[in-house]
Amino acid sequence: MKVNLLKRKCNPKISTVFFHPKKTKVILTSYYKSCIISFLFFTKMNIRKLANILTFYKSTIPINLAVSVLPLLYGGMPFFEAIFLTLGFITSLFVKEFTNKNEYLFYNNNGITKIQLFVLSYILNFFFLALIVILINLIMKLFWIITF
């Protein structure tokens, strides 16, 4: 039985807090406790989902880099960036689609749809490219490499 906890709105102002007169502990109502438990549950679920998305993205990086290296050699960094964000990423998704179709069932059972997987992987792809560009520029400045 799947319980949708997102529809439950936890408002601490509505729930009451009782102070026991002889003890210093605070006794919370069951509604307030359920709000705390649901918050902790969603935090764990979000971390698990993020870990699954990172695992999926890590498996797309080698194909994406393999497709993007040739434009880097012939066209330079701007072509590498364009191919890495477009053709390389799409190629890696097609390869995963044909080789590991059953893998999507794992992500679907963990509450991640295919569209969420692709969109979040593309966002991670963008940040990974930004990290690569920053590192390459830093290395070029540190070692005074001049590009023409």
ABEGO torsion letter per residue (X at the ends): XBBBAAABBBBAAABBBBBBAABABBBBBAAAAAAAAAAAAAAAAAAAAAAAAAAAAAAAAAAAAAAAAAAAAAAEAAAAAAAAABAAAAAAAAAAAAABAAAAAAAAAAGBBAAAAAAAAAAAAAAAAAAAAAAAAAAAAAAGBBBX
